[in-house]
Amino acid sequence: MRVAIAALAAVLLVLQYQLWFGHGSARDVWRLKQAVAAQRSENAALQQRNRALEAEVRDLKSGLAAVEERARRELGMIRAGEIFYQVVEQE
């Protein structure tokens, strides 16, 4: 009888060890859930960035206002007849 109880206790210990520390253990599941949450957060940020880029592409394709704004901002271009003032602050 004692041998059977000891054998069952040993089996229980082995199963508990695998549950908590083995491959596919509760700790592994927790780590995977954390990784999935982090990946979902990153995906959401990337989707938001993609939507902004899509909107910018649509603006650039549809009208000249976006092209003009970008040329002014990135290339420093001005229209004919405009006067450009640049204020430089001294440090």
NUKE-354313 format. One record per atom (N, C-alpha, C): residue number from 1; chain; residue in one letter; z, y, x; atom name. Coordinates in Angstrom, 2 decimals, decimal comma. Last residue first. Example, Ala and Ser with C-alpha at 12.3 -4.5 7.8 and 13.67 -1.06 7.14 Angstrom:
<panus>
<panu pos="2" unit="A" code="s" c3="7,08" c2="-2,25" c1="12,85" site="N"/>
<panu pos="2" unit="A" code="s" c3="7,14" c2="-1,06" c1="13,67" site="CA"/>
<panu pos="2" unit="A" code="s" c3="7,87" c2="0,03" c1="12,90" site="C"/>
<panu pos="1" unit="A" code="a" c3="7,80" c2="-5,69" c1="13,19" site="N"/>
<panu pos="1" unit="A" code="a" c3="7,80" c2="-4,50" c1="12,30" site="CA"/>
<panu pos="1" unit="A" code="a" c3="7,80" c2="-3,30" c1="13,20" site="C"/>
</panus>
This chain:
<panus>
<panu pos="91" unit="A" code="e" c3="-30,07" c2="82,33" c1="21,77" site="N"/>
<panu pos="91" unit="A" code="e" c3="-28,85" c2="81,52" c1="21,83" site="CA"/>
<panu pos="91" unit="A" code="e" c3="-27,72" c2="82,26" c1="22,48" site="C"/>
<panu pos="90" unit="A" code="q" c3="-32,06" c2="84,13" c1="19,47" site="N"/>
<panu pos="90" unit="A" code="q" c3="-31,57" c2="83,93" c1="20,83" site="CA"/>
<panu pos="90" unit="A" code="q" c3="-30,26" c2="83,15" c1="20,78" site="C"/>
<panu pos="89" unit="A" code="e" c3="-34,55" c2="83,05" c1="17,27" site="N"/>
<panu pos="89" unit="A" code="e" c3="-33,16" c2="83,44" c1="17,45" site="CA"/>
<panu pos="89" unit="A" code="e" c3="-32,74" c2="83,16" c1="18,88" site="C"/>
<panu pos="88" unit="A" code="v" c3="-37,58" c2="84,23" c1="16,29" site="N"/>
<panu pos="88" unit="A" code="v" c3="-36,94" c2="83,38" c1="17,29" site="CA"/>
<panu pos="88" unit="A" code="v" c3="-35,53" c2="83,91" c1="17,51" site="C"/>
<panu pos="87" unit="A" code="v" c3="-39,77" c2="84,19" c1="13,73" site="N"/>
<panu pos="87" unit="A" code="v" c3="-38,49" c2="84,75" c1="14,15" site="CA"/>
<panu pos="87" unit="A" code="v" c3="-37,84" c2="83,75" c1="15,09" site="C"/>
<panu pos="86" unit="A" code="q" c3="-43,03" c2="84,96" c1="13,20" site="N"/>
<panu pos="86" unit="A" code="q" c3="-42,15" c2="83,91" c1="13,72" site="CA"/>
<panu pos="86" unit="A" code="q" c3="-40,90" c2="84,58" c1="14,27" site="C"/>
<panu pos="85" unit="A" code="y" c3="-45,35" c2="85,61" c1="10,73" site="N"/>
<panu pos="85" unit="A" code="y" c3="-44,22" c2="86,13" c1="11,48" site="CA"/>
<panu pos="85" unit="A" code="y" c3="-43,36" c2="84,95" c1="11,93" site="C"/>
<panu pos="84" unit="A" code="f" c3="-48,67" c2="86,03" c1="10,00" site="N"/>
<panu pos="84" unit="A" code="f" c3="-47,64" c2="85,04" c1="10,34" site="CA"/>
<panu pos="84" unit="A" code="f" c3="-46,58" c2="85,71" c1="11,19" site="C"/>
<panu pos="83" unit="A" code="i" c3="-50,63" c2="87,04" c1="7,35" site="N"/>
<panu pos="83" unit="A" code="i" c3="-49,93" c2="87,48" c1="8,56" site="CA"/>
<panu pos="83" unit="A" code="i" c3="-48,77" c2="86,51" c1="8,78" site="C"/>
<panu pos="82" unit="A" code="e" c3="-53,84" c2="86,08" c1="6,14" site="N"/>
<panu pos="82" unit="A" code="e" c3="-52,38" c2="86,01" c1="6,11" site="CA"/>
<panu pos="82" unit="A" code="e" c3="-51,81" c2="86,54" c1="7,43" site="C"/>
<panu pos="81" unit="A" code="g" c3="-56,55" c2="86,03" c1="6,54" site="N"/>
<panu pos="81" unit="A" code="g" c3="-55,99" c2="87,20" c1="5,88" site="CA"/>
<panu pos="81" unit="A" code="g" c3="-54,47" c2="87,18" c1="5,79" site="C"/>
<panu pos="80" unit="A" code="a" c3="-56,82" c2="82,58" c1="6,22" site="N"/>
<panu pos="80" unit="A" code="a" c3="-57,47" c2="83,81" c1="6,66" site="CA"/>
<panu pos="80" unit="A" code="a" c3="-56,87" c2="84,96" c1="5,86" site="C"/>
<panu pos="79" unit="A" code="r" c3="-53,70" c2="80,77" c1="6,52" site="N"/>
<panu pos="79" unit="A" code="r" c3="-54,96" c2="81,13" c1="5,86" site="CA"/>
<panu pos="79" unit="A" code="r" c3="-55,54" c2="82,40" c1="6,47" site="C"/>
<panu pos="78" unit="A" code="i" c3="-52,50" c2="78,79" c1="9,29" site="N"/>
<panu pos="78" unit="A" code="i" c3="-52,35" c2="79,86" c1="8,30" site="CA"/>
<panu pos="78" unit="A" code="i" c3="-53,71" c2="80,15" c1="7,70" site="C"/>
<panu pos="77" unit="A" code="m" c3="-50,86" c2="75,94" c1="10,75" site="N"/>
<panu pos="77" unit="A" code="m" c3="-52,06" c2="76,65" c1="10,32" site="CA"/>
<panu pos="77" unit="A" code="m" c3="-51,71" c2="77,72" c1="9,29" site="C"/>
<panu pos="76" unit="A" code="g" c3="-49,08" c2="74,19" c1="11,96" site="N"/>
<panu pos="76" unit="A" code="g" c3="-48,84" c2="75,63" c1="12,07" site="CA"/>
<panu pos="76" unit="A" code="g" c3="-50,03" c2="76,46" c1="11,64" site="C"/>
<panu pos="75" unit="A" code="l" c3="-49,17" c2="71,50" c1="11,65" site="N"/>
<panu pos="75" unit="A" code="l" c3="-50,11" c2="72,08" c1="12,61" site="CA"/>
<panu pos="75" unit="A" code="l" c3="-49,94" c2="73,58" c1="12,79" site="C"/>
<panu pos="74" unit="A" code="e" c3="-47,14" c2="70,87" c1="9,82" site="N"/>
<panu pos="74" unit="A" code="e" c3="-47,28" c2="70,09" c1="11,05" site="CA"/>
<panu pos="74" unit="A" code="e" c3="-48,17" c2="70,75" c1="12,10" site="C"/>
<panu pos="73" unit="A" code="r" c3="-47,23" c2="72,89" c1="7,77" site="N"/>
<panu pos="73" unit="A" code="r" c3="-45,96" c2="72,42" c1="8,33" site="CA"/>
<panu pos="73" unit="A" code="r" c3="-46,16" c2="71,77" c1="9,71" site="C"/>
<panu pos="72" unit="A" code="r" c3="-49,94" c2="73,28" c1="7,19" site="N"/>
<panu pos="72" unit="A" code="r" c3="-49,08" c2="74,41" c1="7,53" site="CA"/>
<panu pos="72" unit="A" code="r" c3="-47,83" c2="73,94" c1="8,26" site="C"/>
<panu pos="71" unit="A" code="a" c3="-50,75" c2="70,70" c1="6,60" site="N"/>
<panu pos="71" unit="A" code="a" c3="-51,39" c2="71,42" c1="7,71" site="CA"/>
<panu pos="71" unit="A" code="a" c3="-50,53" c2="72,60" c1="8,15" site="C"/>
<panu pos="70" unit="A" code="r" c3="-49,17" c2="70,22" c1="4,34" site="N"/>
<panu pos="70" unit="A" code="r" c3="-48,98" c2="69,41" c1="5,55" site="CA"/>
<panu pos="70" unit="A" code="r" c3="-49,59" c2="70,10" c1="6,77" site="C"/>
<panu pos="69" unit="A" code="e" c3="-50,23" c2="72,07" c1="2,56" site="N"/>
<panu pos="69" unit="A" code="e" c3="-48,81" c2="72,11" c1="2,91" site="CA"/>
<panu pos="69" unit="A" code="e" c3="-48,54" c2="71,35" c1="4,19" site="C"/>
<panu pos="68" unit="A" code="e" c3="-52,89" c2="71,15" c1="2,37" site="N"/>
<panu pos="68" unit="A" code="e" c3="-52,60" c2="72,48" c1="2,90" site="CA"/>
<panu pos="68" unit="A" code="e" c3="-51,14" c2="72,59" c1="3,36" site="C"/>
<panu pos="67" unit="A" code="v" c3="-52,47" c2="68,68" c1="1,20" site="N"/>
<panu pos="67" unit="A" code="v" c3="-53,12" c2="68,75" c1="2,51" site="CA"/>
<panu pos="67" unit="A" code="v" c3="-52,81" c2="70,08" c1="3,17" site="C"/>
<panu pos="66" unit="A" code="a" c3="-51,36" c2="69,45" c1="-1,21" site="N"/>
<panu pos="66" unit="A" code="a" c3="-50,56" c2="68,63" c1="-0,29" site="CA"/>
<panu pos="66" unit="A" code="a" c3="-51,15" c2="68,67" c1="1,11" site="C"/>
<panu pos="65" unit="A" code="a" c3="-53,50" c2="70,88" c1="-2,31" site="N"/>
<panu pos="65" unit="A" code="a" c3="-52,20" c2="71,53" c1="-2,10" site="CA"/>
<panu pos="65" unit="A" code="a" c3="-51,36" c2="70,75" c1="-1,09" site="C"/>
<panu pos="64" unit="A" code="l" c3="-55,71" c2="69,42" c1="-2,89" site="N"/>
<panu pos="64" unit="A" code="l" c3="-55,69" c2="70,09" c1="-1,60" site="CA"/>
<panu pos="64" unit="A" code="l" c3="-54,34" c2="70,73" c1="-1,31" site="C"/>
<panu pos="63" unit="A" code="g" c3="-55,26" c2="66,13" c1="-4,37" site="N"/>
<panu pos="63" unit="A" code="g" c3="-55,43" c2="67,58" c1="-4,35" site="CA"/>
<panu pos="63" unit="A" code="g" c3="-55,32" c2="68,15" c1="-2,97" site="C"/>
<panu pos="62" unit="A" code="s" c3="-55,31" c2="63,30" c1="-4,15" site="N"/>
<panu pos="62" unit="A" code="s" c3="-55,67" c2="63,96" c1="-5,40" site="CA"/>
<panu pos="62" unit="A" code="s" c3="-55,92" c2="65,46" c1="-5,26" site="C"/>
<panu pos="61" unit="A" code="k" c3="-54,52" c2="62,33" c1="-1,66" site="N"/>
<panu pos="61" unit="A" code="k" c3="-55,82" c2="61,93" c1="-2,20" site="CA"/>
<panu pos="61" unit="A" code="k" c3="-56,26" c2="62,81" c1="-3,36" site="C"/>
<panu pos="60" unit="A" code="l" c3="-51,99" c2="63,44" c1="-1,36" site="N"/>
<panu pos="60" unit="A" code="l" c3="-53,03" c2="63,76" c1="-0,38" site="CA"/>
<panu pos="60" unit="A" code="l" c3="-54,42" c2="63,41" c1="-0,89" site="C"/>
<panu pos="59" unit="A" code="d" c3="-50,66" c2="62,27" c1="-3,53" site="N"/>
<panu pos="59" unit="A" code="d" c3="-50,83" c2="63,72" c1="-3,46" site="CA"/>
<panu pos="59" unit="A" code="d" c3="-51,94" c2="64,11" c1="-2,49" site="C"/>
<panu pos="58" unit="A" code="r" c3="-50,76" c2="59,55" c1="-2,75" site="N"/>
<panu pos="58" unit="A" code="r" c3="-51,43" c2="59,99" c1="-3,99" site="CA"/>
<panu pos="58" unit="A" code="r" c3="-51,67" c2="61,50" c1="-3,98" site="C"/>
<panu pos="57" unit="A" code="v" c3="-49,20" c2="59,73" c1="-0,42" site="N"/>
<panu pos="57" unit="A" code="v" c3="-50,60" c2="59,33" c1="-0,32" site="CA"/>
<panu pos="57" unit="A" code="v" c3="-51,37" c2="59,76" c1="-1,56" site="C"/>
<panu pos="56" unit="A" code="e" c3="-46,74" c2="60,43" c1="-1,57" site="N"/>
<panu pos="56" unit="A" code="e" c3="-47,39" c2="61,34" c1="-0,64" site="CA"/>
<panu pos="56" unit="A" code="e" c3="-48,87" c2="61,01" c1="-0,48" site="C"/>
<panu pos="55" unit="A" code="a" c3="-46,23" c2="58,13" c1="-3,08" site="N"/>
<panu pos="55" unit="A" code="a" c3="-46,37" c2="59,42" c1="-3,75" site="CA"/>
<panu pos="55" unit="A" code="a" c3="-47,08" c2="60,43" c1="-2,85" site="C"/>
<panu pos="54" unit="A" code="e" c3="-45,99" c2="56,27" c1="-1,01" site="N"/>
<panu pos="54" unit="A" code="e" c3="-47,05" c2="56,12" c1="-2,01" site="CA"/>
<panu pos="54" unit="A" code="e" c3="-47,30" c2="57,43" c1="-2,73" site="C"/>
<panu pos="53" unit="A" code="l" c3="-43,68" c2="57,25" c1="0,24" site="N"/>
<panu pos="53" unit="A" code="l" c3="-44,96" c2="57,25" c1="0,97" site="CA"/>
<panu pos="53" unit="A" code="l" c3="-46,14" c2="57,11" c1="0,01" site="C"/>
<panu pos="52" unit="A" code="a" c3="-41,81" c2="56,78" c1="-1,79" site="N"/>
<panu pos="52" unit="A" code="a" c3="-42,04" c2="58,15" c1="-1,32" site="CA"/>
<panu pos="52" unit="A" code="a" c3="-43,37" c2="58,25" c1="-0,59" site="C"/>
<panu pos="51" unit="A" code="r" c3="-41,97" c2="53,97" c1="-1,94" site="N"/>
<panu pos="51" unit="A" code="r" c3="-42,34" c2="54,79" c1="-3,10" site="CA"/>
<panu pos="51" unit="A" code="r" c3="-42,63" c2="56,23" c1="-2,70" site="C"/>
<panu pos="50" unit="A" code="n" c3="-41,03" c2="53,32" c1="0,62" site="N"/>
<panu pos="50" unit="A" code="n" c3="-42,41" c2="53,00" c1="0,25" site="CA"/>
<panu pos="50" unit="A" code="n" c3="-42,87" c2="53,81" c1="-0,95" site="C"/>
<panu pos="49" unit="A" code="r" c3="-38,37" c2="54,16" c1="0,40" site="N"/>
<panu pos="49" unit="A" code="r" c3="-39,24" c2="54,80" c1="1,38" site="CA"/>
<panu pos="49" unit="A" code="r" c3="-40,70" c2="54,55" c1="1,04" site="C"/>
<panu pos="48" unit="A" code="q" c3="-37,54" c2="52,33" c1="-1,55" site="N"/>
<panu pos="48" unit="A" code="q" c3="-37,48" c2="53,76" c1="-1,84" site="CA"/>
<panu pos="48" unit="A" code="q" c3="-38,39" c2="54,53" c1="-0,88" site="C"/>
<panu pos="47" unit="A" code="q" c3="-37,87" c2="49,96" c1="-0,13" site="N"/>
<panu pos="47" unit="A" code="q" c3="-38,65" c2="50,19" c1="-1,34" site="CA"/>
<panu pos="47" unit="A" code="q" c3="-38,67" c2="51,66" c1="-1,71" site="C"/>
<panu pos="46" unit="A" code="l" c3="-35,94" c2="50,32" c1="1,86" site="N"/>
<panu pos="46" unit="A" code="l" c3="-37,36" c2="50,26" c1="2,23" site="CA"/>
<panu pos="46" unit="A" code="l" c3="-38,27" c2="50,47" c1="1,02" site="C"/>
<panu pos="45" unit="A" code="a" c3="-33,62" c2="50,24" c1="0,32" site="N"/>
<panu pos="45" unit="A" code="a" c3="-33,94" c2="51,44" c1="1,09" site="CA"/>
<panu pos="45" unit="A" code="a" c3="-35,41" c2="51,47" c1="1,47" site="C"/>
<panu pos="44" unit="A" code="a" c3="-33,81" c2="47,61" c1="-0,65" site="N"/>
<panu pos="44" unit="A" code="a" c3="-33,80" c2="48,74" c1="-1,59" site="CA"/>
<panu pos="44" unit="A" code="a" c3="-34,16" c2="50,04" c1="-0,87" site="C"/>
<panu pos="43" unit="A" code="n" c3="-33,64" c2="46,16" c1="1,74" site="N"/>
<panu pos="43" unit="A" code="n" c3="-34,87" c2="46,10" c1="0,93" site="CA"/>
<panu pos="43" unit="A" code="n" c3="-34,95" c2="47,27" c1="-0,04" site="C"/>
<panu pos="42" unit="A" code="e" c3="-31,00" c2="46,72" c1="2,46" site="N"/>
<panu pos="42" unit="A" code="e" c3="-32,09" c2="47,17" c1="3,32" site="CA"/>
<panu pos="42" unit="A" code="e" c3="-33,41" c2="47,18" c1="2,55" site="C"/>
<panu pos="41" unit="A" code="s" c3="-29,71" c2="45,41" c1="0,34" site="N"/>
<panu pos="41" unit="A" code="s" c3="-29,51" c2="46,85" c1="0,56" site="CA"/>
<panu pos="41" unit="A" code="s" c3="-30,64" c2="47,42" c1="1,41" site="C"/>
<panu pos="40" unit="A" code="r" c3="-30,53" c2="42,79" c1="0,79" site="N"/>
<panu pos="40" unit="A" code="r" c3="-30,90" c2="43,47" c1="-0,46" site="CA"/>
<panu pos="40" unit="A" code="r" c3="-30,76" c2="44,98" c1="-0,33" site="C"/>
<panu pos="39" unit="A" code="q" c3="-29,30" c2="42,32" c1="3,26" site="N"/>
<panu pos="39" unit="A" code="q" c3="-30,76" c2="42,32" c1="3,17" site="CA"/>
<panu pos="39" unit="A" code="q" c3="-31,24" c2="43,01" c1="1,90" site="C"/>
<panu pos="38" unit="A" code="a" c3="-26,60" c2="42,41" c1="2,50" site="N"/>
<panu pos="38" unit="A" code="a" c3="-27,11" c2="43,38" c1="3,47" site="CA"/>
<panu pos="38" unit="A" code="a" c3="-28,63" c2="43,46" c1="3,40" site="C"/>
<panu pos="37" unit="A" code="a" c3="-26,55" c2="40,21" c1="0,75" site="N"/>
<panu pos="37" unit="A" code="a" c3="-26,21" c2="41,55" c1="0,26" site="CA"/>
<panu pos="37" unit="A" code="a" c3="-26,75" c2="42,62" c1="1,20" site="C"/>
<panu pos="36" unit="A" code="v" c3="-27,19" c2="38,15" c1="2,54" site="N"/>
<panu pos="36" unit="A" code="v" c3="-28,08" c2="38,43" c1="1,41" site="CA"/>
<panu pos="36" unit="A" code="v" c3="-27,82" c2="39,83" c1="0,87" site="C"/>
<panu pos="35" unit="A" code="a" c3="-24,95" c2="38,23" c1="4,21" site="N"/>
<panu pos="35" unit="A" code="a" c3="-26,28" c2="38,50" c1="4,76" site="CA"/>
<panu pos="35" unit="A" code="a" c3="-27,28" c2="38,84" c1="3,66" site="C"/>
<panu pos="34" unit="A" code="q" c3="-22,95" c2="37,50" c1="2,39" site="N"/>
<panu pos="34" unit="A" code="q" c3="-22,89" c2="38,80" c1="3,05" site="CA"/>
<panu pos="34" unit="A" code="q" c3="-24,26" c2="39,19" c1="3,61" site="C"/>
<panu pos="33" unit="A" code="k" c3="-23,80" c2="34,92" c1="1,80" site="N"/>
<panu pos="33" unit="A" code="k" c3="-23,73" c2="35,92" c1="0,72" site="CA"/>
<panu pos="33" unit="A" code="k" c3="-23,68" c2="37,33" c1="1,31" site="C"/>
<panu pos="32" unit="A" code="l" c3="-23,50" c2="33,74" c1="4,32" site="N"/>
<panu pos="32" unit="A" code="l" c3="-24,83" c2="33,87" c1="3,74" site="CA"/>
<panu pos="32" unit="A" code="l" c3="-24,85" c2="34,89" c1="2,61" site="C"/>
<panu pos="31" unit="A" code="r" c3="-20,70" c2="33,81" c1="4,56" site="N"/>
<panu pos="31" unit="A" code="r" c3="-21,54" c2="34,54" c1="5,51" site="CA"/>
<panu pos="31" unit="A" code="r" c3="-22,94" c2="34,77" c1="4,96" site="C"/>
<panu pos="30" unit="A" code="w" c3="-20,02" c2="32,08" c1="2,43" site="N"/>
<panu pos="30" unit="A" code="w" c3="-19,57" c2="33,47" c1="2,42" site="CA"/>
<panu pos="30" unit="A" code="w" c3="-20,42" c2="34,33" c1="3,35" site="C"/>
<panu pos="29" unit="A" code="v" c3="-21,18" c2="29,71" c1="3,35" site="N"/>
<panu pos="29" unit="A" code="v" c3="-21,64" c2="30,30" c1="2,08" site="CA"/>
<panu pos="29" unit="A" code="v" c3="-21,25" c2="31,77" c1="2,02" site="C"/>
<panu pos="28" unit="A" code="d" c3="-19,62" c2="29,26" c1="5,62" site="N"/>
<panu pos="28" unit="A" code="d" c3="-21,07" c2="29,48" c1="5,75" site="CA"/>
<panu pos="28" unit="A" code="d" c3="-21,63" c2="30,15" c1="4,50" site="C"/>
<panu pos="27" unit="A" code="r" c3="-17,14" c2="28,82" c1="4,39" site="N"/>
<panu pos="27" unit="A" code="r" c3="-17,30" c2="29,95" c1="5,31" site="CA"/>
<panu pos="27" unit="A" code="r" c3="-18,77" c2="30,28" c1="5,50" site="C"/>
<panu pos="26" unit="A" code="a" c3="-17,64" c2="26,48" c1="3,01" site="N"/>
<panu pos="26" unit="A" code="a" c3="-17,34" c2="27,68" c1="2,24" site="CA"/>
<panu pos="26" unit="A" code="a" c3="-17,49" c2="28,93" c1="3,11" site="C"/>
<panu pos="25" unit="A" code="s" c3="-20,37" c2="24,84" c1="4,77" site="N"/>
<panu pos="25" unit="A" code="s" c3="-18,98" c2="25,01" c1="4,34" site="CA"/>
<panu pos="25" unit="A" code="s" c3="-18,81" c2="26,29" c1="3,53" site="C"/>
<panu pos="24" unit="A" code="g" c3="-22,64" c2="23,94" c1="5,94" site="N"/>
<panu pos="24" unit="A" code="g" c3="-22,68" c2="24,24" c1="4,51" site="CA"/>
<panu pos="24" unit="A" code="g" c3="-21,29" c2="24,46" c1="3,93" site="C"/>
<panu pos="23" unit="A" code="h" c3="-20,95" c2="21,92" c1="8,23" site="N"/>
<panu pos="23" unit="A" code="h" c3="-22,24" c2="22,52" c1="7,88" site="CA"/>
<panu pos="23" unit="A" code="h" c3="-22,29" c2="22,73" c1="6,36" site="C"/>
<panu pos="22" unit="A" code="g" c3="-17,32" c2="22,52" c1="8,11" site="N"/>
<panu pos="22" unit="A" code="g" c3="-18,55" c2="21,81" c1="8,44" site="CA"/>
<panu pos="22" unit="A" code="g" c3="-19,80" c2="22,59" c1="8,07" site="C"/>
<panu pos="21" unit="A" code="f" c3="-15,00" c2="23,80" c1="7,16" site="N"/>
<panu pos="21" unit="A" code="f" c3="-15,47" c2="24,09" c1="8,51" site="CA"/>
<panu pos="21" unit="A" code="f" c3="-16,81" c2="23,46" c1="8,86" site="C"/>
<panu pos="20" unit="A" code="w" c3="-14,40" c2="23,16" c1="4,47" site="N"/>
<panu pos="20" unit="A" code="w" c3="-14,00" c2="24,46" c1="5,01" site="CA"/>
<panu pos="20" unit="A" code="w" c3="-14,64" c2="24,80" c1="6,34" site="C"/>
<panu pos="19" unit="A" code="l" c3="-15,55" c2="20,65" c1="3,97" site="N"/>
<panu pos="19" unit="A" code="l" c3="-15,63" c2="21,71" c1="2,97" site="CA"/>
<panu pos="19" unit="A" code="l" c3="-15,37" c2="23,07" c1="3,59" site="C"/>
<panu pos="18" unit="A" code="q" c3="-14,80" c2="19,14" c1="6,19" site="N"/>
<panu pos="18" unit="A" code="q" c3="-16,22" c2="19,47" c1="5,98" site="CA"/>
<panu pos="18" unit="A" code="q" c3="-16,38" c2="20,60" c1="4,98" site="C"/>
<panu pos="17" unit="A" code="y" c3="-12,04" c2="19,02" c1="5,71" site="N"/>
<panu pos="17" unit="A" code="y" c3="-12,55" c2="19,63" c1="6,94" site="CA"/>
<panu pos="17" unit="A" code="y" c3="-14,01" c2="20,05" c1="6,76" site="C"/>
<panu pos="16" unit="A" code="q" c3="-12,00" c2="17,63" c1="3,30" site="N"/>
<panu pos="16" unit="A" code="q" c3="-11,53" c2="19,01" c1="3,33" site="CA"/>
<panu pos="16" unit="A" code="q" c3="-12,04" c2="19,74" c1="4,57" site="C"/>
<panu pos="15" unit="A" code="l" c3="-12,94" c2="15,14" c1="4,23" site="N"/>
<panu pos="15" unit="A" code="l" c3="-13,70" c2="15,89" c1="3,22" site="CA"/>
<panu pos="15" unit="A" code="l" c3="-13,28" c2="17,36" c1="3,19" site="C"/>
<panu pos="14" unit="A" code="v" c3="-10,87" c2="14,47" c1="5,99" site="N"/>
<panu pos="14" unit="A" code="v" c3="-12,25" c2="14,60" c1="6,48" site="CA"/>
<panu pos="14" unit="A" code="v" c3="-13,08" c2="15,41" c1="5,50" site="C"/>
<panu pos="13" unit="A" code="l" c3="-8,68" c2="14,38" c1="4,21" site="N"/>
<panu pos="13" unit="A" code="l" c3="-8,70" c2="15,34" c1="5,32" site="CA"/>
<panu pos="13" unit="A" code="l" c3="-10,11" c2="15,55" c1="5,85" site="C"/>
<panu pos="12" unit="A" code="l" c3="-9,46" c2="12,24" c1="2,56" site="N"/>
<panu pos="12" unit="A" code="l" c3="-9,25" c2="13,57" c1="1,99" site="CA"/>
<panu pos="12" unit="A" code="l" c3="-9,30" c2="14,64" c1="3,08" site="C"/>
<panu pos="11" unit="A" code="v" c3="-9,42" c2="10,17" c1="4,42" site="N"/>
<panu pos="11" unit="A" code="v" c3="-10,69" c2="10,53" c1="3,76" site="CA"/>
<panu pos="11" unit="A" code="v" c3="-10,59" c2="11,93" c1="3,18" site="C"/>
<panu pos="10" unit="A" code="a" c3="-6,66" c2="10,18" c1="4,96" site="N"/>
<panu pos="10" unit="A" code="a" c3="-7,63" c2="10,44" c1="6,04" site="CA"/>
<panu pos="10" unit="A" code="a" c3="-8,97" c2="10,86" c1="5,46" site="C"/>
<panu pos="9" unit="A" code="a" c3="-5,65" c2="9,47" c1="2,47" site="N"/>
<panu pos="9" unit="A" code="a" c3="-5,29" c2="10,77" c1="3,04" site="CA"/>
<panu pos="9" unit="A" code="a" c3="-6,26" c2="11,15" c1="4,15" site="C"/>
<panu pos="8" unit="A" code="l" c3="-6,72" c2="6,90" c1="2,26" site="N"/>
<panu pos="8" unit="A" code="l" c3="-7,13" c2="7,93" c1="1,30" site="CA"/>
<panu pos="8" unit="A" code="l" c3="-6,80" c2="9,33" c1="1,82" site="C"/>
<panu pos="7" unit="A" code="a" c3="-5,31" c2="5,71" c1="4,39" site="N"/>
<panu pos="7" unit="A" code="a" c3="-6,77" c2="5,76" c1="4,41" site="CA"/>
<panu pos="7" unit="A" code="a" c3="-7,29" c2="6,83" c1="3,46" site="C"/>
<panu pos="6" unit="A" code="a" c3="-2,67" c2="5,97" c1="3,47" site="N"/>
<panu pos="6" unit="A" code="a" c3="-3,06" c2="6,61" c1="4,73" site="CA"/>
<panu pos="6" unit="A" code="a" c3="-4,58" c2="6,73" c1="4,82" site="C"/>
<panu pos="5" unit="A" code="i" c3="-2,86" c2="4,37" c1="1,19" site="N"/>
<panu pos="5" unit="A" code="i" c3="-2,51" c2="5,79" c1="1,05" site="CA"/>
<panu pos="5" unit="A" code="i" c3="-2,92" c2="6,56" c1="2,31" site="C"/>
<panu pos="4" unit="A" code="a" c3="-3,42" c2="1,92" c1="2,41" site="N"/>
<panu pos="4" unit="A" code="a" c3="-4,37" c2="2,50" c1="1,46" site="CA"/>
<panu pos="4" unit="A" code="a" c3="-4,11" c2="3,99" c1="1,27" site="C"/>
<panu pos="3" unit="A" code="v" c3="-1,08" c2="1,54" c1="3,89" site="N"/>
<panu pos="3" unit="A" code="v" c3="-2,36" c2="1,62" c1="4,59" site="CA"/>
<panu pos="3" unit="A" code="v" c3="-3,40" c2="2,26" c1="3,68" site="C"/>
<panu pos="2" unit="A" code="r" c3="0,81" c2="1,27" c1="1,92" site="N"/>
<panu pos="2" unit="A" code="r" c3="0,88" c2="2,43" c1="2,80" site="CA"/>
<panu pos="2" unit="A" code="r" c3="-0,44" c2="2,62" c1="3,57" site="C"/>
<panu pos="1" unit="A" code="m" c3="0,00" c2="-1,19" c1="0,82" site="N"/>
<panu pos="1" unit="A" code="m" c3="0,00" c2="0,00" c1="0,00" site="CA"/>
<panu pos="1" unit="A" code="m" c3="0,00" c2="1,26" c1="0,87" site="C"/>
</panus>
